[in-house]
Amino acid sequence: MASATPNTTTSATSALTVAVLGTGIMGAGVVRSLRRAGIDVRAWNRSIDKAERLRDTGAVIAESPHEAVDGADVVMTMLFDSDAVTTVMHDAKPAAGTIWVQSTTVGIDGTNSLRQLAAEFGLVFVDAPVLGTKKPAAEGNLVVLAAGPPHVEERLAPVFATIGSRVLWVGEAGTASRLKLVVNAWVLGMTAAAAQAIALAEALNVDPHDFLNAIKGSATDSAYAQIKGTAMIARDFTPSFGLDGAAKDAHLIAAAAHAAGVPTTFVDNLCAVVDAALKKADGAPTDLAGIYLALQAGTDDAASRGA
């Protein structure tokens, strides 16, 4: 059963050094939150310019993963996928006994593979994906889904309380990543449904703002639908939750559903829609709201009409 930990910090923060590997949209916000709490941070990113932007926080900017983790109490990986995490952790080579907080969304097979890697390196593995996007990460308002050995909960409490408004410990490693897939299935499906409704409104010469106003405050409303829907109408696809990451997650969800024997008709179509939107984005940095691109009137990609 999940247990929730409130957002509180302790004097233990000053005794911790955290290495953050990956300072993209989410990792950058985590670094800023940790530094606000006075936690020593070493940050590394493959594109060094993204890490350099965090120098004003007081974080130490490392030139290599190994430099970042050397002497760190906790290593957090916030990268793109399991292949990236595996490569970076082989380069990092943290000391045996180091706590590894793995926050990249990597799916079931990816988590199992990384658990094995942690065992090979003698690391304490904590499966800890997060819920939230750019703004919650920057504000320390993520929801941390944590799973791992109970004896590290107290040690990690000041770290998780700093980056998250809520922390849910949900059992042994692997459980949190499975829960993340469930939550992302909901998020992606809800976003696609909002995009479909807005595209339909526009095609029927209905003001799409009237759609958002119609559901506003009702049982069918959600803050997420209002935020993403407004972005779709404005064609503002500035990344908060990247469309490329959403496509990766959609395929992880489909694989998990297939392996579990859950009918995949919906998620297979969702994968097709997200893939079509990503193709239309043509390499431009694009938010999940850009899923609208595959559903707007005039879209001629047959796959994008599958949901």
N, C-alpha and C positions, 0 to 999 in steps of 0.2 A: 504494500500500500504506500502511496506517495506521502511524504511528509514535507511540510513547507517550512522554510526558514525565513524570518523577517529580515528586512534590509537594515542590518546594524553593523557597525564597525567596532573594532577593538584595538587596544594598544598593540596587538600582535602585528598590525600592518607594518610597523617600523622594523620588524625583525624579518621581513620577507623580501626576497628578490625574485621577481617574476620575469621570465623571458617570453616575449610574445613573438612568435614566428608567423609572419603574415600580417601586414598592416594595410590591407585594403579597406573597403567600406566599414566592415565590422571590426577588424583588428585595430584600426586607427581609433575608433571610438572607445574600445576597451583600454587601449594605452592611456588615453586622456582621462578616463574614469579612474584607473589605477593610480595615476600620478596625482590627481586631485586629492586622493586619500593618503598621499604620502608614501605609497609603496614604491620601492625601487624597481625600475623597469628597464630591461634591455630589449630593444626592438630591432627586428630584422625583417627585411622584405627583399625579394628577388630584384624588384625595381627599386633601387636605393632612393630615388627621389621621393617615393611615397613614405619611406621611413624618415627621411630628412625633414619632412614637414612636421614631424613630431618632436623635433629637437627643442622647440620652445617650451615643451612640457617639462623638460628636465630629464627626459628619458635618455639613456645611453643608446646611441645608434650604432649597432654592430655591423661589421663588414661581412660577416659570415655567420651561418647558423651556429657553428661551434663556438665562436666568440660570444654569441648571445647567451648560450646555455651554460657556459663555463662558470661554475660556482652558483648557478641559480637554484633556488629551492623548488620552484615550480616552472614547468615549461608548458606554455599554451600554444597549440597549433590552430590557427584560423586561416586555412588555405583553401584552395578551390576544390580539390577532390582527393581521393585516397592515393592516387599515384603521386601527386605533389607532396602529400604528407610523408609518404614512404621515402621519397628521394631526399626531402629536407631533413628528416630525422636520421637518415643514414649519414648525411653530411654533418649533422649536429653532434651526434654521439654523446648524449647526456650521460653523466655519471650514474652508475648503478644506485638505486635507491631514490633517485629524483622522482618527484610526482609529475606525471604527464597528464595534463588536462587536454583532452582531444575534443575540440569544438567544431571541427570541420564536419559538414554533413556528408557522410560517406556511405550510408546505407548499411545493410546487414552484412554482406560479404566483406565490405571494406572495413567495418569495425572488427570483424573476426580476424582479418588479416593484420590489422594494427595491434590488436591484443597480443597476437603471436609475436609481433615485432617487439612489443614492450617486454614480453617475457624473455626474449633473446637478450635484450639489453639490460634486464634486471630492473626495469622501471615500474613504478606504481601507477597503474593505468586507471584513469578516471574518464569515463565516457560522458561528455558534457556539452552536447550541442545547445544552442541558445535560440530563443524565440525573440524576434524583433528585427528591426531594420536600422538604417543609418541613424535616425534621430534617437531612438531608445538606446542604441549603443553609445552614442556621444553623451547622453544624459545619465548613463548608469541605470537605465530602466529596462534592461533585458529580463527575460524569464530564463533562468538557467535550469535545464533538465540534466540532473546529475545522477550517475550510476557508477558504483565502484565500492571498494572496501570501506566498511564503516569507520575504520580507525583514522581515515584521512578527513572525515567530515569537519572536525573541529579545526584542523590545520588549514583547510581551504575556506572556512567560514568568512574570514575577512576579505578574501579575494572575491568570492562569489557575492558577498553582500555589497561590495563596492561596484561591481559591474551590473548587478541585477536588482530589480525591485522585489523579485521573488525567486526562491530556489526550491526546486522540487527534487528530493532524493527518491529515486524510484526503483532501487534494487541493485542487482549486480550489473557489471559493465555489459553493455549491449542493449539493455532495456531502454535507456534514454534515447539511443539512436533509433530504435523501433518506434518509440513514441514520437520522435521528431518527424518521421515519415508520415505517421497518422495525421499530425497537425498540418504538415505541409500539403497533404492531400486535400485537406479542408481549405487551406489558404489559396492554393492554386485553382481549385474548383470554384471557389467563391469569386475569385478575380475573373476567371473566364466567364462565369455567369453574368457578372456586371458588364463585362465587355460586350457580350452578346446582346444584352438588353439595350445598352447605349447605341450599338451599331444598328439594331433594329429600330430604335426610336428615330435615329437620324434618317434611315432609309424610308420611314413612314411619315417623314416631315413632322415629327413630334419633337419638341424641344427636349433634349436629353436631361436638361436641368429639371424639367418637370417630373421625369422618372425619379431622380434622386429626392425631389421634394415630396413625391407621392409616398415613398417608403420611409421618409424621415420620421423618426420617433416611433415607428410601428414595430411590431414583433419581427417584421422582415428586414428591418434596417440593421446596419452595422457601421461602426466608425470606419472600418476598413473599406467598405463599399463606397462610402462618401469620399474618402481620401483618394482612392484609386479611380473612382468614377469621375471625380472632378479633374484629375490629371488627364484622363483619357479625353474628356471633352476639350480640354485646353491643349491637347497634344503635347503635354509636358512629360517627357519620358526620362527626365533626369534620374539616374540610377539611385535607388534606395535599397531595393532588392533586385539585383541584376537579372535580366532576362536569360543570360547564359547560365547562371546558377540555377534559375528556375527550370530550365530545360534539363539540366543535369539531374536535379531533384525529381522531376517528373519521371524520368526513366528509372531512377532508383525505386520510386514508389511502384511503378509498373512491375519491376522485377520482384519486389517483395510481395506484391499481391499475387503474382503468378505462382511464386514458390509456396505461398500460403493457401493456394487453391481458391482465392477470391476471384470472382469474375472480373475481367479486366477491360470490358467494353468501354466504360467511361474513361478510365485512366489511359487506355491506348489512344482514344480520341484526343484526350487532353495533351498527350505527348505530341501528337500530330499538329495540334493547334500551336503549341508553344514552339515547336520546331519551325513551323511555317512563319511565325512571327519573328523568330530569330533570323530567318533567312531574309525577311523583308527589312529588318534592321540593318542588314548588310554591313555588319562589323561595327556600327556606331554603338557606343555605350548606351544601353537602353534599360529602363526599369521594367519590372514585371507588368506594369500597366500597359506596356507596349504590346501585350498579347492582343490588344485591340486591333493591331495592324493586320492580324490574320482573320479578323471577323468583320471588318468594315465592309460596307457595300462596295462591290466592284472587285473584291478579292477573287482572283481566278485560280488560286491553288486549291485543288480538290481536297487535299488533306485538311486544309484549314476549315472546311465546311463540315468536318466530321463531328463536332461537338454541338 
